[in-house]
Amino acid sequence: MTLKAVIFDVDGTLADTEEAHRQAFNATFKEFGLAWYWDIELYVELLAVAGGKERLAHYCRCVDPARLAQPDSMAFIEKLHERKTRLYELRVATGEVPARPGVIHLVRELLDAGVRLAIATTTSRANVDVLLATTLADLPANCFEVIGAGEQATAKKPAPDIYRWVLNQLGLPGDACLAIEDSKNGVCAALGAGIPVLVTECFWTGDDDFTGAMTVLPDLEGIDLARLEHWHTQQK
């Protein structure tokens, strides 16, 4: 089937966001008087848990299960995540988060060729919006026809829910699309929805198992529509 749409993940795929996320988490912990600190090694491990609130709850369960057993525990997690999101947005707004190499050029080429574009991510819609308004502001407004974020799927990646939601909004079958991801969780989610997937490795996920991906690249620099269509065809 002809390639009709390309569906992008966000964190680590469209932009190099994870360090800004990590710093925002740590700044939040400090503001709330928590003796929590996520160094790089620990954060790499925690990225196996998709979704910021889910990651916070998982970590709290590991290091302070008594706190998580309190009746107001989820309200506490919500407050942490809300503040972390705001601190992350401030970092993005000040230019701390660069686009991944090749992303802007490829998106423009796909748009010019009439290929439909979408986003499928487990991060919040607020995080997506601030990235589109700053780091990716050179792209045409509303170039992503469908944006599926954490709010649209109860089960986060590696569950395929967010990709299935995006496919439903696009009105396309999985094999008419191509997903671009950077993590094992993302690969599993896309494949679970029947979508061929290409991986662009990043610092945070370079040791992931990308079994099932059509190809694994260091980034999207020099990648064009012809190459995407070739890889997509090879999956048939």
C-alpha positions as CSV (number, residue, x, y, z in Angstrom):
1,M,0.0,0.0,0.0
2,T,1.2,3.5,-0.8
3,L,2.5,5.5,2.1
4,K,-0.3,7.9,3.1
5,A,0.8,9.2,6.5
6,V,3.8,9.5,8.8
7,I,3.2,9.4,12.5
8,F,5.9,10.9,14.7
9,D,6.7,10.3,18.4
10,V,7.8,13.5,20.2
11,D,10.3,13.0,23.0
12,G,13.6,12.0,21.5
13,T,12.2,11.8,18.0
14,L,10.9,15.3,16.9
15,A,13.1,17.0,19.5
16,D,15.9,16.2,22.0
17,T,13.7,16.8,25.1
18,E,14.7,14.3,27.7
19,E,17.4,16.3,29.5
20,A,15.0,19.2,29.9
21,H,12.4,16.8,31.3
22,R,15.0,15.4,33.7
23,Q,16.0,18.8,34.9
24,A,12.4,19.9,35.3
25,F,11.7,16.8,37.4
26,N,14.7,17.5,39.7
27,A,13.8,21.2,40.1
28,T,10.3,20.1,41.1
29,F,11.5,17.7,43.7
30,K,13.7,20.5,45.2
31,E,10.7,22.9,45.3
32,F,8.6,20.3,47.1
33,G,11.3,19.6,49.6
34,L,11.8,16.0,48.4
35,A,15.1,14.3,48.8
36,W,14.7,12.8,45.3
37,Y,17.2,13.2,42.5
38,W,17.2,11.6,39.1
39,D,20.7,11.4,37.7
40,I,21.3,10.4,34.1
41,E,21.7,6.7,34.8
42,L,18.6,6.5,36.9
43,Y,16.6,8.5,34.4
44,V,17.5,6.1,31.6
45,E,16.0,3.3,33.7
46,L,12.9,5.3,34.5
47,L,12.2,6.0,30.8
48,A,11.0,2.4,30.6
49,V,7.9,3.7,32.4
50,A,6.0,5.8,29.8
51,G,4.2,8.9,30.9
52,G,5.3,11.5,33.4
53,K,2.7,10.9,36.1
54,E,3.2,7.1,35.7
55,R,6.9,7.6,36.1
56,L,6.5,9.6,39.2
57,A,4.1,7.1,40.8
58,H,6.4,4.2,39.9
59,Y,9.4,6.0,41.5
60,C,7.4,6.9,44.6
61,R,6.3,3.3,44.9
62,C,9.9,2.2,44.9
63,V,11.4,4.7,47.3
64,D,8.5,5.9,49.5
65,P,5.7,3.4,49.3
66,A,4.1,4.8,52.5
67,R,3.5,8.1,50.8
68,L,1.9,6.4,47.9
69,A,-0.4,4.5,50.3
70,Q,-1.9,7.8,51.6
71,P,-5.4,8.7,50.5
72,D,-4.2,11.9,48.8
73,S,-1.3,10.2,47.1
74,M,-2.5,10.6,43.5
75,A,-3.4,14.3,44.1
76,F,0.2,14.7,45.3
77,I,1.5,13.0,42.1
78,E,-0.7,15.3,40.0
79,K,0.7,18.4,41.7
80,L,4.2,17.3,41.2
81,H,3.5,16.6,37.5
82,E,1.7,19.9,37.0
83,R,4.7,21.9,38.4
84,K,7.2,19.7,36.4
85,T,5.2,20.4,33.2
86,R,5.4,24.2,33.9
87,L,9.1,24.1,34.5
88,Y,9.7,22.0,31.4
89,E,7.6,24.5,29.3
90,L,9.8,27.3,30.6
91,R,13.0,25.4,29.5
92,V,11.6,24.8,26.1
93,A,10.5,28.5,25.7
94,T,14.0,29.7,26.5
95,G,15.5,27.6,23.7
96,E,17.0,24.7,25.7
97,V,15.4,22.0,23.5
98,P,16.7,21.5,19.9
99,A,14.9,19.7,17.1
100,R,16.4,16.4,16.2
101,P,18.7,16.6,13.1
102,G,16.8,16.3,9.8
103,V,13.3,16.6,11.3
104,I,12.3,20.0,10.0
105,H,13.5,19.3,6.5
106,L,11.8,15.9,6.3
107,V,8.5,17.3,7.7
108,R,8.5,20.1,5.0
109,E,9.2,17.6,2.3
110,L,6.4,15.3,3.4
111,L,4.0,18.2,3.5
112,D,5.0,19.3,0.0
113,A,4.4,15.8,-1.3
114,G,0.9,15.6,0.3
115,V,1.8,13.0,2.9
116,R,-0.4,13.4,5.9
117,L,1.3,14.0,9.3
118,A,0.4,13.0,12.8
119,I,1.8,12.7,16.3
120,A,1.5,9.8,18.7
121,T,3.1,10.4,22.1
122,T,2.6,9.6,25.7
123,T,3.6,13.0,26.9
124,S,1.0,15.6,27.7
125,R,-0.7,17.8,25.0
126,A,0.7,20.9,26.9
127,N,4.2,19.6,26.3
128,V,3.5,19.0,22.6
129,D,2.0,22.5,22.1
130,V,4.9,24.3,23.7
131,L,7.4,22.4,21.5
132,L,5.4,23.2,18.4
133,A,5.3,26.9,19.3
134,T,9.0,27.2,20.0
135,T,11.5,24.5,18.9
136,L,9.4,23.6,15.9
137,A,8.0,27.0,15.2
138,D,9.6,27.1,11.7
139,L,7.1,24.4,10.6
140,P,3.8,25.5,9.0
141,A,1.0,26.0,11.6
142,N,-1.2,22.9,12.0
143,C,1.1,20.8,9.9
144,F,0.2,17.8,12.1
145,E,-3.3,16.9,11.2
146,V,-3.8,14.7,14.2
147,I,-2.1,15.0,17.6
148,G,-2.5,12.0,19.9
149,A,-1.0,12.8,23.3
150,G,-1.1,11.2,26.8
151,E,-4.7,12.4,27.4
152,Q,-6.0,10.2,24.5
153,A,-4.8,6.8,25.8
154,T,-5.3,5.4,29.3
155,A,-2.7,2.7,28.5
156,K,0.6,4.3,27.6
157,K,3.3,2.9,25.3
158,P,4.2,0.0,24.8
159,A,0.5,-0.5,24.6
160,P,-0.8,0.4,21.1
161,D,-3.7,2.5,22.3
162,I,-2.4,5.9,21.2
163,Y,-1.5,4.6,17.7
164,R,-4.9,3.0,17.3
165,W,-6.5,6.3,18.4
166,V,-4.4,8.2,15.8
167,L,-5.3,5.7,13.0
168,N,-8.9,6.1,13.8
169,Q,-8.7,9.9,13.6
170,L,-6.8,9.6,10.3
171,G,-9.2,7.0,8.9
172,L,-6.3,4.9,7.7
173,P,-5.2,1.3,8.2
174,G,-1.8,0.8,9.9
175,D,-0.1,-0.5,6.8
176,A,-0.8,2.8,5.0
177,C,1.3,4.6,7.6
178,L,4.8,4.8,8.9
179,A,5.8,5.5,12.5
180,I,9.0,7.2,13.5
181,E,10.1,6.3,17.1
182,D,13.2,6.4,19.3
183,S,12.4,3.7,21.9
184,K,11.6,0.1,22.5
185,N,8.3,1.1,24.0
186,G,7.5,3.2,20.9
187,V,8.4,0.3,18.6
188,C,6.2,-2.1,20.5
189,A,3.3,0.4,20.5
190,A,3.5,1.0,16.7
191,L,3.9,-2.6,15.8
192,G,1.0,-3.5,18.1
193,A,-1.2,-1.2,16.0
194,G,0.0,-2.8,12.8
195,I,2.2,0.2,11.7
196,P,5.7,-0.3,10.3
197,V,8.2,1.6,12.3
198,L,11.5,3.3,11.7
199,V,13.8,4.2,14.7
200,T,16.0,7.2,15.2
201,E,18.2,6.4,18.1
202,C,18.9,9.0,20.8
203,F,21.2,9.2,23.7
204,W,18.6,8.0,26.2
205,T,17.4,4.9,24.2
206,G,20.5,3.8,22.4
207,D,20.7,0.5,24.4
208,D,17.0,-0.4,23.7
209,D,16.0,-3.5,21.8
210,F,14.5,-2.3,18.5
211,T,13.5,-5.8,17.2
212,G,10.8,-5.4,14.6
213,A,11.8,-2.0,13.4
214,M,12.3,-1.7,9.6
215,T,15.6,0.1,10.2
216,V,17.5,1.9,12.9
217,L,19.2,5.3,12.2
218,P,21.2,7.7,14.3
219,D,18.9,10.5,13.2
220,L,16.8,11.8,10.2
221,E,19.6,13.9,8.6
222,G,19.5,13.3,4.9
223,I,16.4,11.1,5.0
224,D,13.8,11.9,2.4
225,L,10.4,10.7,1.2
226,A,11.9,8.4,-1.4
227,R,13.8,6.5,1.3
228,L,10.8,6.3,3.6
229,E,8.7,4.9,0.7
230,H,11.4,2.3,-0.1
231,W,11.5,1.1,3.5
232,H,7.8,1.1,3.7
233,T,7.5,-1.0,0.5
234,Q,10.0,-3.5,1.9
235,Q,7.7,-4.2,4.8
236,K,5.0,-5.8,2.5
